[in-house]
């Protein structure tokens, strides 16, 4: 039954075409989000933390990281286990942010929607986000990648990694399953904040 309930809530979020409705669904999902993703064998937090650990060249304690769409703080927990301490998070859902705040792992949390407003990140920091690649999420994934490409073209962020992962989490239906595996695929994105260039004198 846990899997059926989780599947229904995931389907509702993916089926919401408009952002305000999607955020309202995330707000109401926050209380049981972690139980649901556990039932779905959601691997994104572990994968994101592992990718960041591999991408960051120095000691983890010195890394400044922005967890985009941080949800309830699952990625922060994985990063904390790996020695990362300077964690900032943003999410569009107030309900999810409230849960993330209760972890005590973030230096700062802000309500912010990627693409709608500037991301609060220090120069030299890393941005990490993940998304699903299942059929019902493809439009959102395309919108997300368009926003990331625009930020890169503007010189704000530089892509470090976009890693496709096959067994992301359990599929909620046969139609969502990747080649009949019973799982859906997903992507881990890592970007580095570009330093501000000094203004030329003259």
MDAnalysis code that builds the backbone (N, CA, C; Angstrom):
import MDAnalysis as mda
import numpy as np

u = mda.Universe.empty(606, n_residues=202, atom_resindex=np.repeat(np.arange(202), 3), trajectory=True)
u.add_TopologyAttr("name", ["N", "CA", "C"] * 202)
u.add_TopologyAttr("resid", np.arange(1, 203))
u.add_TopologyAttr("resname", ["UNK", "UNK", "UNK", "UNK", "UNK", "UNK", "UNK", "UNK", "UNK", "UNK", "UNK", "UNK", "UNK", "UNK", "UNK", "UNK", "UNK", "UNK", "UNK", "UNK", "UNK", "UNK", "UNK", "UNK", "UNK", "UNK", "UNK", "UNK", "UNK", "UNK", "UNK", "UNK", "UNK", "UNK", "UNK", "UNK", "UNK", "UNK", "UNK", "UNK", "UNK", "UNK", "UNK", "UNK", "UNK", "UNK", "UNK", "UNK", "UNK", "UNK", "UNK", "UNK", "UNK", "UNK", "UNK", "UNK", "UNK", "UNK", "UNK", "UNK", "UNK", "UNK", "UNK", "UNK", "UNK", "UNK", "UNK", "UNK", "UNK", "UNK", "UNK", "UNK", "UNK", "UNK", "UNK", "UNK", "UNK", "UNK", "UNK", "UNK", "UNK", "UNK", "UNK", "UNK", "UNK", "UNK", "UNK", "UNK", "UNK", "UNK", "UNK", "UNK", "UNK", "UNK", "UNK", "UNK", "UNK", "UNK", "UNK", "UNK", "UNK", "UNK", "UNK", "UNK", "UNK", "UNK", "UNK", "UNK", "UNK", "UNK", "UNK", "UNK", "UNK", "UNK", "UNK", "UNK", "UNK", "UNK", "UNK", "UNK", "UNK", "UNK", "UNK", "UNK", "UNK", "UNK", "UNK", "UNK", "UNK", "UNK", "UNK", "UNK", "UNK", "UNK", "UNK", "UNK", "UNK", "UNK", "UNK", "UNK", "UNK", "UNK", "UNK", "UNK", "UNK", "UNK", "UNK", "UNK", "UNK", "UNK", "UNK", "UNK", "UNK", "UNK", "UNK", "UNK", "UNK", "UNK", "UNK", "UNK", "UNK", "UNK", "UNK", "UNK", "UNK", "UNK", "UNK", "UNK", "UNK", "UNK", "UNK", "UNK", "UNK", "UNK", "UNK", "UNK", "UNK", "UNK", "UNK", "UNK", "UNK", "UNK", "UNK", "UNK", "UNK", "UNK", "UNK", "UNK", "UNK", "UNK", "UNK", "UNK", "UNK", "UNK", "UNK", "UNK", "UNK", "UNK", "UNK", "UNK", "UNK", "UNK"])
u.atoms.positions = np.array([
    [0.823, -1.213, 0.000],
    [0.000, 0.000, 0.000],
    [0.856, 1.262, 0.000],
    [2.001, 1.206, 0.673],
    [2.878, 2.384, 0.722],
    [3.300, 2.776, -0.685],
    [3.621, 1.769, -1.498],
    [4.050, 2.037, -2.870],
    [2.910, 2.624, -3.695],
    [1.704, 2.132, -3.492],
    [0.551, 2.630, -4.239],
    [0.278, 4.098, -3.897],
    [0.352, 4.432, -2.620],
    [0.145, 5.821, -2.203],
    [1.218, 6.736, -2.752],
    [2.466, 6.270, -2.691],
    [3.578, 7.054, -3.223],
    [3.405, 7.280, -4.718],
    [3.004, 6.222, -5.425],
    [2.801, 6.315, -6.871],
    [1.726, 7.334, -7.206],
    [0.650, 7.346, -6.421],
    [-0.446, 8.288, -6.660],
    [0.013, 9.730, -6.455],
    [0.817, 9.972, -5.413],
    [1.275, 11.336, -5.142],
    [2.281, 11.801, -6.190],
    [3.164, 10.904, -6.634],
    [4.109, 11.252, -7.708],
    [3.347, 11.581, -8.990],
    [2.357, 10.777, -9.314],
    [1.561, 10.999, -10.527],
    [0.837, 12.342, -10.463],
    [0.334, 12.710, -9.286],
    [-0.368, 13.986, -9.130],
    [0.570, 15.167, -9.380],
    [1.777, 15.092, -8.811],
    [2.756, 16.170, -8.996],
    [3.153, 16.275, -10.465],
    [3.438, 15.141, -11.092],
    [3.838, 15.157, -12.497],
    [2.708, 15.611, -13.407],
    [1.474, 15.374, -12.975],
    [0.329, 15.743, -13.799],
    [-0.054, 17.207, -13.688],
    [0.531, 17.922, -12.731],
    [0.200, 19.341, -12.544],
    [0.926, 20.186, -13.582],
    [0.166, 20.785, -14.479],
    [0.775, 21.538, -15.575],
    [1.278, 22.906, -15.116],
    [0.548, 23.536, -14.193],
    [0.893, 24.890, -13.760],
    [1.736, 24.866, -12.492],
    [2.705, 25.768, -12.427],
    [3.632, 25.829, -11.288],
    [2.924, 26.019, -9.948],
    [1.961, 26.949, -9.804],
    [1.308, 27.107, -8.489],
    [0.650, 25.821, -7.990],
    [0.033, 25.074, -8.893],
    [-0.590, 23.813, -8.500],
    [0.463, 22.789, -8.088],
    [1.558, 22.740, -8.826],
    [2.642, 21.809, -8.507],
    [3.221, 22.116, -7.124],
    [3.439, 23.400, -6.841],
    [3.981, 23.790, -5.534],
    [3.006, 23.472, -4.413],
    [1.701, 23.664, -4.655],
    [0.692, 23.323, -3.646],
    [0.735, 21.829, -3.337],
    [0.915, 21.008, -4.376],
    [0.997, 19.558, -4.173],
    [2.250, 19.173, -3.400],
    [3.370, 19.843, -3.709],
    [4.595, 19.580, -2.947],
    [4.424, 19.981, -1.479],
    [3.755, 21.100, -1.228],
    [3.512, 21.524, 0.157],
    [2.763, 20.441, 0.931],
    [1.713, 19.898, 0.322],
    [0.912, 18.883, 1.010],
    [1.625, 17.530, 1.072],
    [2.594, 17.308, 0.186],
    [3.342, 16.052, 0.143],
    [4.462, 16.017, 1.177],
    [4.896, 17.188, 1.642],
    [6.100, 17.278, 2.479],
    [6.079, 16.333, 3.680],
    [4.920, 16.184, 4.328],
    [4.832, 15.379, 5.554],
    [5.153, 13.907, 5.335],
    [4.821, 13.363, 4.151],
    [5.082, 11.934, 3.910],
    [6.050, 11.704, 2.753],
    [6.725, 12.771, 2.318],
    [7.632, 12.691, 1.160],
    [8.737, 11.650, 1.358],
    [9.371, 11.684, 2.521],
    [10.527, 10.796, 2.740],
    [10.116, 9.327, 2.794],
    [8.957, 9.033, 3.381],
    [8.462, 7.647, 3.382],
    [8.147, 7.195, 1.950],
    [7.562, 8.115, 1.168],
    [7.211, 7.773, -0.215],
    [8.441, 7.473, -1.057],
    [9.450, 8.344, -0.974],
    [10.627, 8.118, -1.825],
    [11.421, 6.905, -1.354],
    [11.335, 6.582, -0.057],
    [11.967, 5.347, 0.422],
    [11.266, 4.133, -0.198],
    [9.938, 4.178, -0.274],
    [9.178, 3.074, -0.883],
    [9.515, 2.924, -2.363],
    [9.847, 4.052, -3.006],
    [10.189, 4.041, -4.438],
    [11.671, 3.751, -4.696],
    [12.447, 3.532, -3.622],
    [13.897, 3.279, -3.739],
    [14.591, 4.422, -4.495],
    [14.264, 5.640, -4.096],
    [14.767, 6.864, -4.733],
    [16.254, 7.015, -4.459],
    [17.079, 6.998, -5.518],
    [18.531, 6.996, -5.362],
    [19.181, 8.353, -5.600],
    [18.390, 9.364, -5.989],
    [18.961, 10.663, -6.368],
    [19.839, 11.306, -5.299],
    [19.434, 11.331, -4.022],
    [20.291, 11.984, -3.025],
    [21.686, 11.356, -2.947],
    [21.748, 10.019, -2.927],
    [23.041, 9.332, -2.885],
    [23.853, 9.624, -4.140],
    [23.198, 9.568, -5.311],
    [23.894, 9.795, -6.580],
    [24.405, 11.221, -6.690],
    [23.594, 12.182, -6.266],
    [24.002, 13.586, -6.328],
    [25.202, 13.843, -5.425],
    [25.157, 13.306, -4.209],
    [26.266, 13.505, -3.267],
    [27.544, 12.857, -3.782],
    [27.432, 11.673, -4.354],
    [28.611, 10.987, -4.898],
    [29.200, 11.772, -6.067],
    [28.338, 12.302, -6.938],
    [28.811, 13.082, -8.085],
    [29.510, 14.357, -7.635],
    [28.936, 15.029, -6.637],
    [29.559, 16.245, -6.121],
    [30.899, 15.954, -5.465],
    [30.961, 14.875, -4.711],
    [32.221, 14.499, -4.058],
    [33.312, 14.259, -5.095],
    [32.942, 13.657, -6.222],
    [33.914, 13.406, -7.290],
    [34.291, 14.685, -8.028],
    [33.356, 15.630, -8.141],
    [33.597, 16.851, -8.918],
    [34.396, 17.890, -8.145],
    [34.274, 17.875, -6.804],
    [34.928, 18.924, -6.022],
    [36.383, 18.566, -5.770],
    [37.311, 19.448, -6.169],
    [38.744, 19.097, -6.093],
    [39.355, 19.184, -4.705],
    [38.801, 20.009, -3.821],
    [39.435, 20.223, -2.523],
    [38.766, 19.468, -1.398],
    [39.158, 19.771, -0.142],
    [38.513, 19.137, 1.017],
    [37.029, 19.498, 1.057],
    [36.146, 18.560, 1.361],
    [34.712, 18.827, 1.304],
    [34.241, 19.921, 2.249],
    [34.905, 20.076, 3.385],
    [34.465, 21.077, 4.366],
    [34.534, 22.492, 3.801],
    [35.398, 22.703, 2.799],
    [35.549, 24.044, 2.216],
    [34.651, 24.317, 1.032],
    [33.872, 23.347, 0.606],
    [33.018, 23.508, -0.575],
    [31.758, 24.273, -0.231],
    [31.422, 25.251, -1.066],
    [30.166, 25.985, -0.909],
    [29.168, 25.414, -1.909],
    [28.101, 24.833, -1.405],
    [27.167, 24.114, -2.263],
    [25.756, 24.676, -2.160],
    [25.111, 24.808, -3.328],
    [23.714, 25.216, -3.380],
    [22.886, 24.022, -3.842],
    [22.036, 23.551, -2.953],
    [21.153, 22.420, -3.217],
    [19.845, 22.983, -3.789],
    [19.685, 22.857, -5.122],
    [18.521, 23.435, -5.795],
    [17.370, 22.440, -5.772],
    [16.172, 22.938, -5.455],
    [15.007, 22.074, -5.247],
    [15.359, 21.057, -4.159],
    [15.779, 21.592, -3.004],
    [16.354, 20.767, -1.931],
    [15.344, 19.857, -1.254],
    [14.048, 20.108, -1.459],
    [13.044, 19.248, -0.851],
    [13.169, 19.229, 0.662],
    [13.133, 18.045, 1.236],
    [13.188, 17.906, 2.699],
    [14.607, 17.805, 3.241],
    [15.604, 17.867, 2.360],
    [16.997, 17.835, 2.812],
    [17.679, 16.488, 2.690],
    [17.148, 15.611, 1.836],
    [17.756, 14.282, 1.682],
    [19.174, 14.356, 1.117],
    [19.405, 15.259, 0.162],
    [20.752, 15.411, -0.406],
    [21.701, 15.956, 0.655],
    [21.223, 16.904, 1.464],
    [22.068, 17.481, 2.519],
    [22.556, 16.410, 3.483],
    [21.684, 15.462, 3.816],
    [22.095, 14.380, 4.725],
    [23.225, 13.567, 4.122],
    [23.108, 13.256, 2.842],
    [24.159, 12.478, 2.169],
    [25.457, 13.286, 2.078],
    [25.344, 14.574, 1.780],
    [26.537, 15.419, 1.682],
    [27.211, 15.566, 3.043],
    [26.408, 15.697, 4.081],
    [26.952, 15.843, 5.437],
    [27.757, 14.601, 5.812],
    [27.254, 13.426, 5.434],
    [27.987, 12.182, 5.707],
    [29.351, 12.160, 5.015],
    [29.446, 12.874, 3.896],
    [30.688, 12.900, 3.129],
    [31.593, 14.063, 3.521],
    [31.224, 14.800, 4.560],
    [32.100, 15.856, 5.074],
    [31.793, 17.255, 4.582],
    [30.743, 17.438, 3.784],
    [30.375, 18.775, 3.309],
    [29.608, 19.501, 4.413],
    [29.985, 20.759, 4.651],
    [29.380, 21.498, 5.754],
    [28.749, 22.829, 5.338],
    [29.189, 23.426, 4.238],
    [28.684, 24.746, 3.840],
    [27.558, 24.567, 2.821],
    [26.378, 24.203, 3.322],
    [25.251, 23.861, 2.463],
    [24.184, 24.953, 2.510],
    [23.771, 25.385, 1.325],
    [22.676, 26.328, 1.179],
    [21.610, 25.629, 0.345],
    [20.349, 25.935, 0.597],
    [19.287, 25.267, -0.145],
    [18.220, 26.231, -0.618],
    [17.621, 25.921, -1.770],
    [16.453, 26.657, -2.252],
    [15.410, 25.654, -2.713],
    [14.155, 26.028, -2.541],
    [13.056, 25.199, -3.023],
    [11.855, 26.113, -3.226],
    [10.980, 25.750, -4.143],
    [9.784, 26.544, -4.384],
    [8.692, 26.285, -3.373],
    [8.775, 25.168, -2.655],
    [7.719, 24.749, -1.730],
    [8.056, 25.129, -0.291],
    [7.181, 25.935, 0.317],
    [7.377, 26.319, 1.720],
    [7.299, 25.101, 2.634],
    [6.423, 24.151, 2.304],
    [6.286, 22.946, 3.113],
    [7.552, 22.109, 3.119],
    [8.176, 21.966, 1.950],
    [9.428, 21.218, 1.858],
    [10.544, 21.941, 2.608],
    [10.606, 23.274, 2.482],
    [11.645, 24.047, 3.170],
    [11.544, 23.922, 4.684],
    [10.313, 23.859, 5.182],
    [10.115, 23.697, 6.626],
    [10.740, 22.382, 7.106],
    [10.556, 21.329, 6.331],
    [11.162, 20.031, 6.674],
    [12.686, 20.106, 6.570],
    [13.189, 20.747, 5.509],
    [14.640, 20.874, 5.331],
    [15.258, 21.659, 6.486],
    [14.545, 22.698, 6.932],
    [15.058, 23.524, 8.035],
    [15.202, 22.707, 9.316],
    [14.307, 21.757, 9.511],
    [14.331, 20.947, 10.733],
    [15.542, 20.016, 10.803],
    [16.235, 19.805, 9.670],
    [17.433, 18.944, 9.691],
    [18.606, 19.637, 10.372],
    [18.625, 20.978, 10.341],
    [19.739, 21.730, 10.913],
    [21.016, 21.648, 10.108],
    [20.942, 21.187, 8.866],
    [22.152, 20.958, 8.062],
    [22.490, 22.104, 7.114],
    [21.559, 23.028, 6.923],
    [21.786, 24.112, 5.955],
    [22.187, 25.397, 6.664],
    [23.147, 26.104, 6.066],
    [23.505, 27.428, 6.586],
    [22.386, 28.422, 6.301],
    [21.773, 28.256, 5.128],
    [20.702, 29.169, 4.728],
    [19.731, 28.435, 3.817],
    [18.449, 28.726, 3.978],
    [17.409, 28.168, 3.109],
    [16.528, 29.309, 2.625],
    [16.207, 29.286, 1.332],
    [15.346, 30.325, 0.766],
    [14.304, 29.715, -0.144],
    [13.143, 30.360, -0.180],
    [12.124, 29.948, -1.137],
    [12.447, 30.615, -2.477],
    [12.655, 29.794, -3.488],
    [13.101, 30.294, -4.782],
    [12.805, 29.234, -5.832],
    [12.315, 29.661, -6.998],
    [12.026, 28.741, -8.093],
    [13.042, 28.974, -9.193],
    [13.760, 27.937, -9.589],
    [14.770, 28.040, -10.633],
    [14.137, 28.582, -11.905],
    [14.758, 29.629, -12.458],
    [14.258, 30.222, -13.691],
    [13.325, 31.386, -13.463],
    [12.750, 31.495, -12.259],
    [11.822, 32.585, -11.949],
    [12.539, 33.765, -11.287],
    [13.627, 33.473, -10.580],
    [14.357, 34.516, -9.857],
    [15.818, 34.094, -9.739],
    [16.728, 35.058, -9.484],
    [18.152, 34.709, -9.402],
    [18.436, 33.734, -8.263],
    [19.389, 32.839, -8.497],
    [19.772, 31.883, -7.461],
    [20.776, 32.520, -6.507],
    [20.544, 32.404, -5.198],
    [21.454, 33.014, -4.223],
    [22.669, 32.129, -3.988],
    [23.727, 32.342, -4.760],
    [24.913, 31.485, -4.609],
    [26.182, 32.323, -4.625],
    [27.129, 32.020, -3.745],
    [28.389, 32.758, -3.714],
    [29.272, 32.393, -4.902],
    [30.161, 33.311, -5.280],
    [31.097, 33.040, -6.370],
    [31.932, 31.818, -6.023],
    [32.158, 30.941, -7.007],
    [32.983, 29.762, -6.776],
    [32.234, 28.602, -6.209],
    [30.954, 28.769, -5.895],
    [30.178, 27.679, -5.331],
    [29.710, 26.702, -6.397],
    [29.205, 25.571, -5.942],
    [28.669, 24.551, -6.837],
    [27.159, 24.471, -6.685],
    [26.495, 24.223, -7.784],
    [25.050, 24.013, -7.804],
    [24.791, 22.553, -8.125],
    [23.861, 21.964, -7.402],
    [23.515, 20.563, -7.642],
    [22.008, 20.429, -7.733],
    [21.529, 19.740, -8.754],
    [20.114, 19.402, -8.821],
    [19.934, 18.118, -9.600],
    [18.788, 17.512, -9.411],
    [18.490, 16.244, -10.073],
    [17.068, 16.297, -10.608],
    [16.779, 15.473, -11.615],
    [15.405, 15.330, -12.068],
    [15.209, 13.971, -12.697],
    [13.946, 13.571, -12.785],
    [13.595, 12.286, -13.381],
    [13.523, 12.425, -14.900],
    [13.748, 11.318, -15.609],
    [13.665, 11.297, -17.075],
    [12.517, 10.434, -17.577],
    [11.553, 10.146, -16.705],
    [10.427, 9.302, -17.110],
    [9.484, 10.082, -18.024],
    [8.658, 9.400, -18.821],
    [7.806, 10.072, -19.806],
    [6.960, 11.218, -19.256],
    [6.354, 11.057, -18.068],
    [5.479, 12.109, -17.552],
    [6.243, 13.322, -17.037],
    [7.575, 13.224, -16.939],
    [8.377, 14.348, -16.442],
    [9.213, 14.995, -17.544],
    [9.057, 14.549, -18.782],
    [9.938, 15.026, -19.860],
    [9.753, 16.507, -20.151],
    [8.526, 17.014, -20.053],
    [8.320, 18.440, -20.314],
    [9.030, 19.280, -19.248],
    [8.877, 18.886, -17.977],
    [9.555, 19.609, -16.896],
    [11.073, 19.527, -17.078],
    [11.584, 18.349, -17.440],
    [13.032, 18.168, -17.650],
    [13.524, 19.091, -18.757],
    [12.753, 19.195, -19.853],
    [13.142, 20.072, -20.961],
    [13.150, 21.537, -20.524],
    [12.154, 21.933, -19.716],
    [12.101, 23.309, -19.206],
    [13.287, 23.592, -18.293],
    [13.608, 22.640, -17.435],
    [14.741, 22.775, -16.518],
    [16.043, 22.933, -17.293],
    [16.255, 22.092, -18.300],
    [17.489, 22.159, -19.077],
    [17.585, 23.463, -19.867],
    [16.441, 23.993, -20.310],
    [16.435, 25.280, -21.006],
    [16.893, 26.397, -20.071],
    [16.429, 26.348, -18.816],
    [16.840, 27.339, -17.819],
    [18.341, 27.223, -17.550],
    [18.834, 26.005, -17.383],
    [20.262, 25.798, -17.119],
    [21.121, 26.267, -18.287],
    [20.665, 25.986, -19.510],
    [21.409, 26.435, -20.698],
    [21.442, 27.963, -20.778],
    [20.322, 28.601, -20.399],
    [20.281, 30.066, -20.415],
    [21.257, 30.644, -19.390],
    [21.301, 30.056, -18.191],
    [22.237, 30.520, -17.166],
    [23.690, 30.344, -17.624],
    [23.925, 29.250, -18.350],
    [25.286, 29.000, -18.854],
    [25.653, 30.010, -19.940],
    [24.705, 30.295, -20.850],
    [24.950, 31.276, -21.922],
    [25.196, 32.672, -21.350],
    [24.520, 32.978, -20.255],
    [24.687, 34.293, -19.609],
    [26.011, 34.400, -18.853],
    [26.728, 33.292, -18.758],
    [28.005, 33.300, -18.064],
    [27.894, 33.205, -16.559],
    [26.694, 32.853, -16.062],
    [26.493, 32.770, -14.612],
    [26.999, 31.449, -14.044],
    [26.802, 30.358, -14.806],
    [27.160, 29.021, -14.345],
    [27.871, 28.262, -15.442],
    [28.754, 27.387, -15.046],
    [29.480, 26.529, -15.994],
    [29.156, 25.074, -15.688],
    [28.744, 24.322, -16.710],
    [28.386, 22.924, -16.487],
    [29.623, 22.097, -16.148],
    [29.520, 21.336, -15.089],
    [30.576, 20.403, -14.688],
    [30.185, 18.986, -15.098],
    [28.889, 18.676, -14.949],
    [28.436, 17.305, -15.151],
    [26.941, 17.263, -15.410],
    [26.541, 16.413, -16.343],
    [25.129, 16.045, -16.507],
    [25.137, 14.530, -16.695],
    [24.868, 13.801, -15.620],
    [25.045, 12.347, -15.610],
    [23.698, 11.630, -15.649],
    [23.481, 10.865, -16.716],
    [22.263, 10.063, -16.850],
    [22.409, 8.802, -15.994],
    [21.334, 8.447, -15.301],
    [21.324, 7.262, -14.429],
    [20.115, 6.413, -14.787],
    [20.323, 5.117, -15.017],
    [19.229, 4.239, -15.439],
    [18.257, 3.904, -14.307],
    [18.739, 3.311, -13.242],
    [17.853, 2.868, -12.153],
    [17.739, 3.967, -11.106],
    [16.923, 4.951, -11.396],
    [16.763, 6.144, -10.558],
    [15.845, 5.870, -9.374],
    [14.688, 5.308, -9.676],
    [13.725, 4.901, -8.665],
    [12.715, 3.969, -9.321],
    [11.925, 3.297, -8.483],
    [10.908, 2.391, -9.017],
    [9.902, 3.157, -9.877],
    [9.525, 2.561, -10.994],
    [8.494, 3.156, -11.845],
    [7.139, 3.036, -11.163],
    [6.299, 4.050, -11.342],
    [4.977, 4.033, -10.724],
    [3.930, 3.395, -11.632],
    [4.324, 3.065, -12.868],
    [3.432, 2.374, -13.798],
    [4.270, 1.703, -14.878],
    [3.678, 0.788, -15.613],
    [4.382, 0.089, -16.688],
    [4.820, 1.065, -17.774],
    [3.971, 2.087, -18.034],
    [4.272, 3.078, -19.083],
    [5.508, 3.911, -18.732],
    [5.720, 4.108, -17.427],
    [6.854, 4.926, -16.989],
    [8.167, 4.138, -16.962],
    [8.082, 2.845, -16.946],
    [9.255, 1.977, -16.800],
    [10.197, 2.104, -17.994],
    [11.508, 2.169, -17.719],
    [12.525, 2.237, -18.763],
    [12.786, 0.838, -19.312],
    [12.374, 0.615, -20.541],
    [12.606, -0.658, -21.245],
    [12.227, -1.868, -20.395],
    [11.099, -1.756, -19.691],
    [10.582, -2.888, -18.928],
    [11.389, -3.284, -17.714],
    [12.264, -2.389, -17.216],
    [13.113, -2.719, -16.057],
    [12.368, -2.600, -14.733],
    [11.233, -1.882, -14.732],
    [10.533, -1.610, -13.480],
    [11.049, -0.367, -12.787],
    [12.025, 0.321, -13.396],
    [12.600, 1.550, -12.856],
    [12.502, 2.666, -13.888],
    [12.610, 3.901, -13.404],
    [12.726, 5.035, -14.320],
    [14.159, 5.548, -14.269],
    [14.535, 6.343, -15.267],
    [15.871, 6.932, -15.296],
    [15.814, 8.373, -14.784],
    [16.980, 8.964, -14.589],
    [17.056, 10.342, -14.099],
    [18.395, 10.955, -14.446],
    [18.592, 12.205, -14.046],
    [19.826, 12.927, -14.360],
    [20.302, 13.698, -13.126],
    [21.625, 13.686, -12.914],
    [22.271, 14.537, -11.914],
    [22.972, 15.666, -12.668],
    [22.678, 16.915, -12.286],
    [23.349, 18.070, -12.891],
    [24.226, 18.738, -11.836],
    [25.448, 19.068, -12.226],
    [26.332, 19.847, -11.362],
    [26.891, 21.004, -12.184],
    [26.749, 22.206, -11.633],
    [27.286, 23.413, -12.267],
    [28.167, 24.145, -11.264],
    [29.117, 24.898, -11.797],
    [29.972, 25.723, -10.942],
    [29.650, 27.185, -11.201],
    [29.521, 27.958, -10.134],
    [29.260, 29.387, -10.261],
    [30.472, 30.072, -10.870],
    [30.256, 30.829, -11.941],
    [31.358, 31.548, -12.585],
    [31.703, 32.789, -11.763],
    [32.997, 33.077, -11.603],
    [33.367, 34.287, -10.857],
    [32.942, 35.529, -11.638],
    [32.594, 36.572, -10.911],
    [32.253, 37.840, -11.558],
    [33.509, 38.427, -12.164],
    [33.428, 38.816, -13.427],
    [34.579, 39.432, -14.076],
    [34.663, 40.912, -13.678],
    [35.888, 41.414, -13.410],
    [36.000, 42.840, -13.060],
    [35.650, 43.696, -14.272],
    [35.062, 44.858, -14.025],
    [34.747, 45.783, -15.118],
    [36.022, 46.338, -15.687],
    [36.080, 46.429, -17.010],
    [37.279, 46.983, -17.647],
    [37.303, 48.485, -17.447],
    [38.491, 48.996, -17.179],
    [38.635, 50.453, -17.043],
    [38.925, 51.028, -18.418],
    [38.492, 52.275, -18.620],
    [38.835, 52.875, -19.900],
    [37.838, 53.876, -20.346],
])
